[in-house]
Amino acid sequence: MPDAPRPSVHLFTDGACIKNPGPGGWAFILKHPATGRSREGSAGEHNTTNNRMEIAAVIHGLLALKVPSDVRLFSDSQYVVNAVNQWIARWKSFGWKKTQRGKDVPLNLDLWQKLDELMQVHTVTAQWVRGHVGHVENERCDMLAVAAAAVVKKTTAPAVAIAKVEKPDAPASLFGA
């Protein structure tokens, strides 16, 4: 019996930071074109960077999927798009170094490795979209990420940094088989 076709979903993401580094926020919108279902998610962190929040948005969007899927990622971060489409495979082939003989590891290595782990489950193709030009989902993600960063800014940073990515809760009916 052949494998069932994988669902195709669109993932829109954005990250934001109030000062860089500083309090940050990430956001995603998942859309399942075949059914019209969608889901949003956002949160933030203390003492982070905009680039970390851009990557975190993608990670959390992929974690929200219930089954292996074909994902078309839309991001206004060329850093994320280039990493997904090219750099991660190269870094991985070089033992998570930027070059074959290099000593440098990519910045945000912990997040890139988590993203790579998720890309072994989901097929991800990234497409760059220009930010702040009226792209509906990009504007919505930006608003959610900025709002999440603002909430974080109003709270006290934990005494010990927590570097953990957890799977967000989601209704069972969303993006399931």
SEGU-882906 format. One record per residue: residue in three letters; x, y, z of N, C-alpha, C in turn. Coordinates in steps of 0.2 Angstrom, whole numbers. Layout:
# SEGU-882906
@code ALA	nu X	nv Y	nw Z	cau X	cav Y	caw Z	cu X	cv Y	cw Z;
...
***
This chain:
# SEGU-882906
@code MET	nu 4	nv -6	nw 0	cau 0	cav 0	caw 0	cu 4	cv 6	cw 0;
@code PRO	nu 3	nv 11	nw -5	cau 8	cav 17	caw -5	cu 6	cv 21	cw 1;
@code ASP	nu 12	nv 25	nw 2	cau 11	cav 30	caw 8	cu 6	cv 35	cw 6;
@code ALA	nu 2	nv 37	nw 11	cau -3	cav 43	caw 10	cu 1	cv 49	cw 9;
@code PRO	nu -2	nv 53	nw 4	cau 1	cav 60	caw 3	cu 2	cv 64	cw 9;
@code ARG	nu 7	nv 68	nw 9	cau 8	cav 72	caw 15	cu 4	cv 79	cw 14;
@code PRO	nu 1	nv 81	nw 19	cau -2	cav 88	caw 18	cu 3	cv 93	cw 16;
@code SER	nu 0	nv 98	nw 12	cau 4	cav 104	caw 10	cu 1	cv 110	cw 15;
@code VAL	nu 6	nv 113	nw 18	cau 4	cav 119	caw 22	cu 9	cv 125	cw 21;
@code HIS	nu 6	nv 130	nw 22	cau 10	cav 137	caw 21	cu 11	cv 139	cw 29;
@code LEU	nu 18	nv 141	nw 30	cau 20	cav 143	caw 36	cu 23	cv 150	cw 35;
@code PHE	nu 20	nv 155	nw 39	cau 22	cav 162	caw 38	cu 25	cv 164	cw 45;
@code THR	nu 31	nv 167	nw 45	cau 34	cav 168	caw 52	cu 37	cv 175	cw 52;
@code ASP	nu 38	nv 177	nw 58	cau 42	cav 183	caw 59	cu 45	cv 184	cw 66;
@code GLY	nu 50	nv 187	nw 67	cau 53	cav 188	caw 74	cu 54	cv 196	cw 75;
@code ALA	nu 54	nv 198	nw 81	cau 55	cav 205	caw 83	cu 59	cv 205	cw 89;
@code CYS	nu 63	nv 211	nw 90	cau 66	cav 212	caw 96	cu 66	cv 220	cw 98;
@code ILE	nu 65	nv 221	nw 104	cau 65	cav 228	caw 106	cu 72	cv 229	cw 109;
@code LYS	nu 76	nv 233	nw 105	cau 83	cav 233	caw 105	cu 86	cv 227	cw 103;
@code ASN	nu 92	nv 226	nw 101	cau 95	cav 220	caw 99	cu 102	cv 219	cw 101;
@code PRO	nu 103	nv 215	nw 106	cau 99	cav 211	caw 110	cu 94	cv 214	cw 115;
@code GLY	nu 89	nv 211	nw 116	cau 84	cav 213	caw 121	cu 78	cv 209	cw 121;
@code PRO	nu 73	nv 211	nw 124	cau 67	cav 207	caw 124	cu 64	cv 206	cw 117;
@code GLY	nu 62	nv 199	nw 115	cau 60	cav 198	caw 109	cu 54	cv 194	cw 108;
@code GLY	nu 51	nv 193	nw 102	cau 45	cav 190	caw 101	cu 46	cv 186	cw 95;
@code TRP	nu 42	nv 181	nw 94	cau 41	cav 177	caw 88	cu 34	cv 176	cw 87;
@code ALA	nu 32	nv 174	nw 80	cau 25	cav 173	caw 78	cu 25	cv 168	cw 72;
@code PHE	nu 20	nv 164	nw 72	cau 19	cav 161	caw 65	cu 12	cv 160	cw 64;
@code ILE	nu 10	nv 159	nw 58	cau 3	cav 157	caw 55	cu 4	cv 151	cw 51;
@code LEU	nu 0	nv 146	nw 52	cau 0	cav 140	caw 48	cu -6	cv 140	cw 44;
@code LYS	nu -6	nv 139	nw 38	cau -12	cav 138	caw 34	cu -12	cv 132	cw 30;
@code HIS	nu -18	nv 128	nw 30	cau -19	cav 122	caw 27	cu -23	cv 124	cw 21;
@code PRO	nu -20	nv 125	nw 15	cau -24	cav 128	caw 9	cu -30	cv 123	cw 7;
@code ALA	nu -29	nv 116	nw 8	cau -34	cav 111	caw 6	cu -41	cv 112	cw 10;
@code THR	nu -40	nv 114	nw 16	cau -46	cav 114	caw 21	cu -48	cv 121	cw 23;
@code GLY	nu -43	nv 126	nw 22	cau -44	cav 133	caw 24	cu -43	cv 134	cw 31;
@code ARG	nu -41	nv 129	nw 35	cau -39	cav 129	caw 42	cu -33	cv 133	cw 43;
@code SER	nu -32	nv 137	nw 49	cau -26	cav 140	caw 50	cu -25	cv 141	cw 58;
@code ARG	nu -19	nv 142	nw 60	cau -18	cav 143	caw 67	cu -12	cv 148	cw 68;
@code GLU	nu -12	nv 152	nw 73	cau -7	cav 156	caw 75	cu -4	cv 155	cw 81;
@code GLY	nu 2	nv 157	nw 82	cau 6	cav 156	caw 88	cu 11	cv 161	cw 89;
@code SER	nu 12	nv 163	nw 95	cau 17	cav 168	caw 97	cu 19	cv 168	cw 104;
@code ALA	nu 25	nv 170	nw 106	cau 28	cav 171	caw 112	cu 34	cv 175	cw 112;
@code GLY	nu 38	nv 175	nw 118	cau 44	cav 179	caw 118	cu 49	cv 177	cw 123;
@code GLU	nu 54	nv 180	nw 123	cau 60	cav 178	caw 127	cu 64	cv 185	cw 129;
@code HIS	nu 67	nv 184	nw 135	cau 71	cav 190	caw 137	cu 78	cv 189	cw 134;
@code ASN	nu 82	nv 194	nw 134	cau 89	cav 194	caw 132	cu 90	cv 190	cw 126;
@code THR	nu 87	nv 192	nw 120	cau 88	cav 188	caw 114	cu 90	cv 192	cw 108;
@code THR	nu 90	nv 190	nw 102	cau 91	cav 194	caw 96	cu 86	cv 193	cw 91;
@code ASN	nu 85	nv 197	nw 87	cau 80	cav 197	caw 81	cu 81	cv 190	cw 77;
@code ASN	nu 87	nv 189	nw 76	cau 89	cav 183	caw 72	cu 86	cv 177	cw 76;
@code ARG	nu 87	nv 176	nw 82	cau 85	cav 170	caw 86	cu 78	cv 170	cw 86;
@code MET	nu 74	nv 176	nw 86	cau 67	cav 176	caw 86	cu 64	cv 174	cw 79;
@code GLU	nu 68	nv 175	nw 74	cau 66	cav 173	caw 67	cu 66	cv 166	cw 66;
@code ILE	nu 72	nv 163	nw 69	cau 72	cav 155	caw 69	cu 67	cv 152	cw 73;
@code ALA	nu 66	nv 155	nw 79	cau 61	cav 152	caw 84	cu 54	cv 152	cw 81;
@code ALA	nu 53	nv 157	nw 77	cau 46	cav 157	caw 74	cu 45	cv 151	cw 70;
@code VAL	nu 50	nv 149	nw 66	cau 50	cav 143	caw 61	cu 49	cv 137	cw 65;
@code ILE	nu 54	nv 136	nw 70	cau 54	cav 130	caw 74	cu 47	cv 129	cw 77;
@code HIS	nu 44	nv 134	nw 80	cau 37	cav 133	caw 84	cu 32	cv 132	cw 79;
@code GLY	nu 32	nv 135	nw 73	cau 27	cav 133	caw 68	cu 28	cv 126	cw 66;
@code LEU	nu 34	nv 124	nw 65	cau 34	cav 117	caw 63	cu 32	cv 112	cw 69;
@code LEU	nu 34	nv 114	nw 75	cau 32	cav 110	caw 80	cu 24	cv 109	cw 81;
@code ALA	nu 21	nv 114	nw 78	cau 13	cav 114	caw 79	cu 10	cv 109	cw 74;
@code LEU	nu 14	nv 107	nw 69	cau 11	cav 102	caw 64	cu 10	cv 95	cw 68;
@code LYS	nu 5	nv 92	nw 66	cau 3	cav 85	caw 69	cu 6	cv 79	cw 66;
@code VAL	nu 7	nv 80	nw 59	cau 10	cav 75	caw 55	cu 15	cv 78	cw 50;
@code PRO	nu 19	nv 73	nw 48	cau 24	cav 76	caw 43	cu 21	cv 79	cw 37;
@code SER	nu 24	nv 85	nw 35	cau 20	cav 89	caw 30	cu 25	cv 92	cw 25;
@code ASP	nu 23	nv 94	nw 19	cau 26	cav 98	caw 15	cu 25	cv 105	cw 16;
@code VAL	nu 30	nv 109	nw 18	cau 29	cav 115	caw 21	cu 32	cv 120	cw 16;
@code ARG	nu 28	nv 125	nw 14	cau 31	cav 131	caw 11	cu 31	cv 137	cw 16;
@code LEU	nu 38	nv 139	nw 17	cau 39	cav 144	caw 22	cu 40	cv 150	cw 19;
@code PHE	nu 36	nv 155	nw 22	cau 37	cav 162	caw 20	cu 40	cv 166	cw 25;
@code SER	nu 45	nv 170	nw 24	cau 49	cav 174	caw 29	cu 52	cv 180	cw 26;
@code ASP	nu 52	nv 185	nw 30	cau 55	cav 191	caw 28	cu 63	cv 191	cw 30;
@code SER	nu 65	nv 186	nw 33	cau 72	cav 185	caw 35	cu 76	cv 181	cw 30;
@code GLN	nu 80	nv 185	nw 26	cau 85	cav 181	caw 21	cu 89	cv 177	cw 25;
@code TYR	nu 91	nv 178	nw 31	cau 95	cav 174	caw 35	cu 92	cv 167	cw 36;
@code VAL	nu 85	nv 167	nw 37	cau 82	cav 161	caw 38	cu 81	cv 157	cw 31;
@code VAL	nu 79	nv 161	nw 26	cau 77	cav 158	caw 20	cu 84	cv 155	cw 17;
@code ASN	nu 89	nv 158	nw 17	cau 96	cav 156	caw 15	cu 98	cv 150	cw 19;
@code ALA	nu 97	nv 150	nw 25	cau 99	cav 144	caw 30	cu 95	cv 138	cw 28;
@code VAL	nu 88	nv 139	nw 27	cau 84	cav 133	caw 26	cu 85	cv 130	cw 19;
@code ASN	nu 86	nv 135	nw 14	cau 87	cav 132	caw 7	cu 94	cv 130	cw 5;
@code GLN	nu 99	nv 132	nw 9	cau 106	cav 131	caw 7	cu 110	cv 129	cw 13;
@code TRP	nu 111	nv 134	nw 18	cau 116	cav 134	caw 23	cu 116	cv 128	cw 27;
@code ILE	nu 110	nv 126	nw 30	cau 110	cav 121	caw 35	cu 113	cv 114	cw 32;
@code ALA	nu 111	nv 112	nw 26	cau 114	cav 106	caw 23	cu 122	cv 107	cw 23;
@code ARG	nu 124	nv 113	nw 21	cau 132	cav 114	caw 20	cu 135	cv 113	cw 27;
@code TRP	nu 132	nv 117	nw 32	cau 135	cav 117	caw 39	cu 135	cv 110	cw 41;
@code LYS	nu 130	nv 106	nw 40	cau 129	cav 100	caw 43	cu 135	cv 95	cw 40;
@code SER	nu 135	nv 96	nw 33	cau 140	cav 92	caw 29	cu 148	cv 93	cw 32;
@code PHE	nu 149	nv 99	nw 34	cau 155	cav 101	caw 37	cu 156	cv 100	cw 45;
@code GLY	nu 151	nv 96	nw 47	cau 151	cav 95	caw 55	cu 149	cv 101	cw 59;
@code TRP	nu 144	nv 105	nw 56	cau 141	cav 111	caw 59	cu 147	cv 116	cw 60;
@code LYS	nu 151	nv 117	nw 54	cau 155	cav 122	caw 54	cu 153	cv 126	cw 47;
@code LYS	nu 155	nv 133	nw 47	cau 154	cav 137	caw 41	cu 157	cv 135	cw 35;
@code THR	nu 163	nv 132	nw 36	cau 167	cav 130	caw 30	cu 170	cv 123	cw 31;
@code GLN	nu 172	nv 120	nw 26	cau 175	cav 113	caw 27	cu 181	cv 113	cw 32;
@code ARG	nu 185	nv 117	nw 32	cau 191	cav 117	caw 36	cu 191	cv 123	cw 41;
@code GLY	nu 185	nv 126	nw 42	cau 184	cav 131	caw 47	cu 183	cv 129	cw 54;
@code LYS	nu 184	nv 134	nw 58	cau 183	cav 133	caw 65	cu 177	cv 136	cw 68;
@code ASP	nu 174	nv 141	nw 64	cau 168	cav 144	caw 66	cu 162	cv 140	cw 65;
@code VAL	nu 158	nv 140	nw 70	cau 151	cav 137	caw 70	cu 146	cv 143	cw 68;
@code PRO	nu 141	nv 141	nw 65	cau 136	cav 146	caw 64	cu 133	cv 149	cw 70;
@code LEU	nu 132	nv 156	nw 70	cau 128	cav 159	caw 76	cu 121	cv 155	cw 77;
@code ASN	nu 119	nv 155	nw 83	cau 113	cav 152	caw 84	cu 113	cv 144	cw 83;
@code LEU	nu 118	nv 141	nw 84	cau 119	cav 134	caw 82	cu 114	cv 130	cw 85;
@code ASP	nu 112	nv 131	nw 91	cau 107	cav 127	caw 95	cu 100	cv 127	cw 91;
@code LEU	nu 98	nv 133	nw 89	cau 92	cav 133	caw 85	cu 92	cv 130	cw 78;
@code TRP	nu 98	nv 131	nw 75	cau 99	cav 128	caw 68	cu 98	cv 121	cw 69;
@code GLN	nu 101	nv 118	nw 74	cau 101	cav 111	caw 74	cu 94	cv 108	cw 76;
@code LYS	nu 90	nv 112	nw 80	cau 83	cav 110	caw 81	cu 79	cv 111	cw 75;
@code LEU	nu 81	nv 116	nw 71	cau 77	cav 117	caw 65	cu 79	cv 111	cw 60;
@code ASP	nu 85	nv 109	nw 60	cau 87	cav 104	caw 55	cu 84	cv 97	cw 57;
@code GLU	nu 83	nv 96	nw 64	cau 80	cav 90	caw 66	cu 72	cv 90	cw 64;
@code LEU	nu 69	nv 96	nw 64	cau 62	cav 96	caw 62	cu 62	cv 95	cw 54;
@code MET	nu 67	nv 98	nw 51	cau 67	cav 97	caw 43	cu 68	cv 90	cw 41;
@code GLN	nu 70	nv 85	nw 46	cau 70	cav 78	caw 44	cu 63	cv 75	cw 44;
@code VAL	nu 59	nv 78	nw 48	cau 52	cav 76	caw 48	cu 47	cv 79	cw 43;
@code HIS	nu 48	nv 86	nw 42	cau 44	cav 90	caw 37	cu 49	cv 92	cw 31;
@code THR	nu 46	nv 92	nw 25	cau 50	cav 95	caw 19	cu 48	cv 102	cw 19;
@code VAL	nu 54	nv 106	nw 20	cau 53	cav 113	caw 20	cu 56	cv 117	cw 14;
@code THR	nu 53	nv 121	nw 11	cau 55	cav 125	caw 6	cu 54	cv 132	cw 8;
@code ALA	nu 59	nv 137	nw 8	cau 58	cav 143	caw 10	cu 58	cv 148	cw 5;
@code GLN	nu 54	nv 153	nw 6	cau 53	cav 159	caw 1	cu 53	cv 165	cw 4;
@code TRP	nu 57	nv 170	nw 2	cau 58	cav 176	caw 5	cu 52	cv 181	cw 3;
@code VAL	nu 49	nv 185	nw 7	cau 44	cav 190	caw 6	cu 47	cv 196	cw 9;
@code ARG	nu 46	nv 202	nw 5	cau 48	cav 208	caw 8	cu 44	cv 210	cw 14;
@code GLY	nu 47	nv 212	nw 19	cau 43	cav 214	caw 25	cu 41	cv 221	cw 25;
@code HIS	nu 35	nv 222	nw 28	cau 32	cav 229	caw 29	cu 30	cv 232	cw 23;
@code VAL	nu 27	nv 228	nw 18	cau 25	cav 231	caw 12	cu 17	cv 229	cw 11;
@code GLY	nu 14	nv 227	nw 16	cau 7	cav 225	caw 15	cu 6	cv 218	cw 14;
@code HIS	nu 10	nv 213	nw 14	cau 9	cav 206	caw 14	cu 5	cv 204	cw 20;
@code VAL	nu -1	nv 202	nw 19	cau -6	cav 201	caw 25	cu -3	cv 197	cw 30;
@code GLU	nu -1	nv 191	nw 29	cau 2	cav 186	caw 34	cu 8	cv 189	cw 37;
@code ASN	nu 13	nv 192	nw 33	cau 19	cav 194	caw 36	cu 17	cv 200	cw 41;
@code GLU	nu 13	nv 204	nw 39	cau 11	cav 210	caw 43	cu 8	cv 207	cw 50;
@code ARG	nu 3	nv 202	nw 49	cau 0	cav 199	caw 55	cu 6	cv 196	cw 60;
@code CYS	nu 10	nv 192	nw 57	cau 16	cav 189	caw 61	cu 20	cv 195	cw 64;
@code ASP	nu 21	nv 200	nw 61	cau 25	cav 206	caw 63	cu 22	cv 209	cw 69;
@code MET	nu 15	nv 210	nw 69	cau 11	cav 213	caw 74	cu 11	cv 208	cw 80;
@code LEU	nu 10	nv 201	nw 79	cau 10	cav 197	caw 85	cu 17	cv 196	cw 88;
@code ALA	nu 23	nv 196	nw 84	cau 29	cav 196	caw 87	cu 31	cv 202	cw 91;
@code VAL	nu 29	nv 208	nw 88	cau 31	cav 214	caw 92	cu 27	cv 214	cw 98;
@code ALA	nu 20	nv 212	nw 98	cau 16	cav 212	caw 104	cu 19	cv 207	cw 109;
@code ALA	nu 22	nv 201	nw 107	cau 25	cav 197	caw 112	cu 31	cv 199	cw 115;
@code ALA	nu 35	nv 203	nw 111	cau 41	cav 206	caw 114	cu 39	cv 211	cw 119;
@code ALA	nu 34	nv 215	nw 118	cau 32	cav 220	caw 122	cu 29	cv 217	cw 129;
@code VAL	nu 26	nv 212	nw 129	cau 24	cav 208	caw 135	cu 30	cv 206	cw 139;
@code VAL	nu 35	nv 203	nw 135	cau 41	cav 201	caw 138	cu 45	cv 207	cw 142;
@code LYS	nu 45	nv 212	nw 138	cau 48	cav 218	caw 141	cu 45	cv 220	cw 148;
@code LYS	nu 39	nv 219	nw 149	cau 36	cav 221	caw 155	cu 37	cv 217	cw 161;
@code THR	nu 40	nv 211	nw 159	cau 41	cav 206	caw 164	cu 48	cv 206	cw 166;
@code THR	nu 50	nv 203	nw 172	cau 57	cav 202	caw 175	cu 60	cv 196	cw 172;
@code ALA	nu 66	nv 197	nw 169	cau 70	cav 192	caw 166	cu 71	cv 186	cw 172;
@code PRO	nu 71	nv 180	nw 170	cau 72	cav 175	caw 175	cu 80	cv 175	cw 177;
@code ALA	nu 81	nv 173	nw 183	cau 88	cav 173	caw 185	cu 93	cv 169	cw 181;
@code VAL	nu 90	nv 163	nw 179	cau 94	cav 159	caw 174	cu 91	cv 158	cw 168;
@code ALA	nu 95	nv 159	nw 162	cau 92	cav 159	caw 156	cu 89	cv 152	cw 154;
@code ILE	nu 84	nv 152	nw 151	cau 81	cav 145	caw 149	cu 81	cv 145	cw 142;
@code ALA	nu 85	nv 140	nw 139	cau 86	cav 139	caw 132	cu 83	cv 132	cw 130;
@code LYS	nu 76	nv 132	nw 130	cau 73	cav 126	caw 129	cu 67	cv 128	cw 124;
@code VAL	nu 66	nv 124	nw 119	cau 61	cav 125	caw 114	cu 56	cv 119	cw 115;
@code GLU	nu 50	nv 121	nw 117	cau 44	cav 116	caw 118	cu 39	cv 116	cw 113;
@code LYS	nu 36	nv 111	nw 113	cau 30	cav 110	caw 108	cu 24	cv 114	cw 111;
@code PRO	nu 21	nv 119	nw 107	cau 15	cav 122	caw 109	cu 9	cv 118	cw 109;
@code ASP	nu 5	nv 119	nw 114	cau -2	cav 115	caw 114	cu -6	cv 117	cw 108;
@code ALA	nu -9	nv 113	nw 105	cau -14	cav 114	caw 99	cu -20	cv 110	cw 100;
@code PRO	nu -26	nv 112	nw 97	cau -31	cav 108	caw 97	cu -30	cv 102	cw 92;
@code ALA	nu -32	nv 96	nw 94	cau -31	cav 90	caw 91	cu -33	cv 90	cw 83;
@code SER	nu -38	nv 94	nw 82	cau -41	cav 94	caw 75	cu -37	cv 98	cw 70;
@code LEU	nu -32	nv 102	nw 73	cau -29	cav 107	caw 68	cu -23	cv 103	cw 65;
@code PHE	nu -22	nv 103	nw 59	cau -16	cav 100	caw 55	cu -15	cv 93	cw 57;
@code GLY	nu -20	nv 89	nw 59	cau -19	cav 82	caw 59	cu -21	cv 79	cw 53;
@code ALA	nu -20	nv 72	nw 53	cau -21	cav 68	caw 47	cu -28	cv 68	cw 45;
***
